[in-house]
Amino acid sequence: MRYDGIGIDFSELKGGLLYNARQDERRQIFNSLNPAQQQGLSCMSAIRPIHHDSTTFVRKPEMSKAVVLLSGGLDSTTVAAIVREQGFDFYALSFEYGQRHIAELKAAKTVAFSLGAVEHVIAKIDLRIFGGSALTDDIDVPKARSTDEMSDGIPVTYVPARNTVFLSFALAWAEVLNTSDIFIGVNALDYSGYPDCRPEFLQAYEQMANLATKAGVEGMQHLNIHAPLINLTKAQIIQKGIGLGVDYAMTMSCYDPTEDGRACGACDSCRLRKKGFKQACVEDPTRYA
């Protein structure tokens, strides 16, 4: 299984923002600050170097195809930008699964168009028939939770088996497209504790998927599920996206946006997003209620 190492270059300090620069330059800039500045600069936590294993970073030749699971949120949008930068022709797959709002689907359409997806499919499935989640059932979305509260157990915003369902659709489309590459924006650091965002889940699914299709059994496909954000903090994800030219104003991460499409600012996803922009020292372009 490949977890593509994405090396991130952060930057010199200019007006409180970080711009792309090499690691030695970053360190030189940090060392030039006085102790009070160093201590007060919360974004310096995002400047630690990222170890990059070049053996797991695979740049595909032009015209290779990839299926990208695209929710319209910050993480999946960053992944789509990474896939484009790596030279893939990417096919975006989103879901209308009975979630409590369609703002993220509107965002997904904008992202797919902006980043040049070859095709954008929105699959319609109805997970409301099962419920069991604040996103698909009559359950309140938790608001204003502390970091400790967010890390305590699996939250009610977890949708049962959602990523298993989504990856199965992606697997089917990948077989039709004759591609072995699926990209997903899951993250195991700054995330809400979902079990289907863990590396062990992705590894197990990949092993299963290679036994599940005609193309796999006949040796025509060896599926790789790429999770390039799996070991990055939210701040590092944002910095990577900024370096690739992502306009995060077009993304939607909120679990419970207003009717006019503004983020609530208080759900777990909004709080993690706010924290990421703050630590990255990048202005948050989100419209909050």
N, C-alpha and C positions, 0 to 999 in steps of 0.2 A: 504494500500500500504506500502511496506517495503523499506525504504532507509537504507540498511545495514550499521550500524555504524562500521567503520573500525578504531580501535584504532591504533595510530601510535607512536612507540617509536623512538625518535630521539637519540642524542648521544653525546658522549664526543668529544671534538675537538682534532683531530690528524692530523697535517700536512695540515690544512685547510679543511679537509673533516670531515663529520659527520658519526659516526658509531653508531650502535644500543646501547642504554642505557636507563635506567629507568628515569622517569620524575625528581625525586629528584636529581639524578646524573647530569642530564642536567642542572638543575638550579644551583647546586653547582659549576659546571664547568663555567657556565656563570658568576656567582658572583665572581669567582676567577680572572676573566679578569680585567685589568685596564679600566677606563672609555673610553679611546681612542680606545681600542680594542673592547669594547662593542658597541661603536657608529659606528665603521667602519665595523663591522661584519654584512653584509647585510643578511646573512643566518639565523641570530638569529630570524628573523621574522617568519621563518618556525618552530621554536622550541616551539611556544606556544602550550599548551596542547590541545588535541582534546577530547571533551566530548563524551563519548561513552555510549549509551543507550543499555545495554545488552539485553533488552527485544526485540530489533529489530535486533539483530545479531543472525542469525539462521545458525548453522552448521548442514548440512544435513548428514545423515548416509552414509557410504560408498555405492557406486554403485548407488546413486541417480543421475539422469541425469539433465543436464541443457544445454540450448541453449545460446551460447555467440555470440553476434554480434562482429565480429572481422575485423577491417579495416586494421590492420597492423600498426596502429599508437601507440603512447605512451600510451594513455588512455585505449584503448581497450585491449592492451597487458597486462597492469597492472590488468585490470578486469579479464582477463583469468587466470592470476597467482593467484588472490584472489580466484576465483572459484575452481581452482585446490587445493589450500591450505585448502579450506573449505570441501573438501572431495567429491566433485562432479565428476562424469564422464562427461566431457564437450564436446559438439558438436559445432564446430566453423562454423559460417555462415558469408561469405563474399560476396561482390557484384561486378560484372563487369557491371557497370551501364552507361557506356559511358563517364566516367571521362576522363580528359585530359591526364592521364598517367596511366600506370599499375604498377609503382614502388611499390605502396602500396599493390597491390595484391601479388607481389613477397614477400614482407615483411610478409604479412599475412600467406602465405604458410610456411615460415620459422618459424614464431611464433607458428603456430598450431602444427608443427612437434616438435619443441623444447619443448613446454609445454605439449605435450602428449595428444592432442585432440583425442578422439575416432574416430571422423570423421570430415573432413573439406569439406564443400560444398561451391562452388562459384556459386552463382545464377547469370544468365545473363539476365539483363533487360536493356533497352535502354532509358534512360531519356533524351537523345539528341533529341528525337522526340518532346519534349516540349521546351528544352533549358531553357533560363531564368536565367542562372547561369554562372559565370566565369569558373566553373568546367565542364560544359556540353555544352557550347556555345562559340561563337567567341567573347568573352569578356575578356579583359585583367585582370589578377590577380593583385589586389592592392599590392604595394610593399612599404617598408620603412615607414609605417604609425606609428604615435605616439600612445601611449596608449589612449590618449583622442580621437584621430581619430578612433581607433578601437572600442571604446565604444560608438561612435556616430551613432546610427541607425543600421540596419541590413545590413551587407556587401553583395557585389555582389557574394561572394563565397557561399552564402546560396543556396542550391539546393531545389527548391520547394517541400515540403512535403516528403523529403527524409527519415527522420526517421519514418514517418508514413508508408511509403512503406516498409522499412526494417523490422520494427516490425511486419508488417502483414505477411511477409514471415516467420519470426521467430515464430509467433503464429501458423502458419500452420504446421511447422516442430515440434513444441512442442506438438501439438495435436497428430501427428503421433507417436512421441516418448513416448507418455503417460507421459509427465512431465508437471509440473506447473511452472517451473522456467526459466525465461529469464533474461539474464544479458546484460546490455548496459553501455557503458563507457561515458555517457554524463556528463557534468560538468557545474554548474551554477555560478562559480566564475571566474577562468581564462579561459574564452572562448570567442568566437567571436560574441556573441549576437544573436545566432540562436534561434528562438522561439521554436523549437522542441528539445531543450536541457533543458527546464525548468521543475521543479517538477510538476507544474500544468498540463503540457502537458502529462507527464507520468501517472499521476493519472487519468486523463480523458481517456487516451487510455486503461489503465488497466480495468477501469470500462466497457468500450465498449467491450473489448476483452472477458470478462467473459459472455457477452450476445451473442457472435458471433459464437461460435463453438458448434458442437454436444456434445463434451465432457463436455463443460461448462453447457449447457442446461440440460444435463442428470445427472449433479452432479458428473461427473467423474474427473473433473479438476477445480481447482480454481487458475487461473493464477496470478502469482506474477511477476511484472517487477522490478528487482533489479537494483538500480543505486548506487553502493557503493562509487562512486567518486563525487556524486552530490554536496557535500558541502566542498570539499577539494580544496585547491589551487594547482597549478601545481607543486610547490615545494613539497607539502605534498604527492601528487600522486607519484612523483619520489622517495621520501624517502620510501614510502610503497613498491614500486616495488623493490627497492634495497634490502630492508629487506627480500623480497621473492625470491631474486636471479635472478631478471629479467636482461637480457643483453639488454640494450636499443640501442645498436649498430645495432641490427637486425630490429629495428622499423623505420617507415617512416611517418613523419607528414606533409611534405611539400606539398603545393598546386601546386607548379610549378617546379618540379625537372628537372635537366638536363637530356639529353639523356643517359648519363652514370650512372644515378641513384643518383647523388649528390643533396642534398637539396639546394634550392636557398639561404636560409639564410635571406631573406628579406620579405617574405610574412607574413601575420598575424600569421599563424600557426607556422612558424619557429621562429618568434620573441617571441611568448609566450613560445615556447619550450626552447629557449635560456634563457629567464628570469627565467623559472622554475629551470633549472639546476644551474644557478648562485645563486639563492636564497636558493637552497638546499645544496649549497656548494659541488656539485658533478660534476666531470668532464663530460662535454658533449661529448659523443662518436660519434656524428653525423658527417658525411662527408658533409661539405658545399662547395659550388662552390666558 
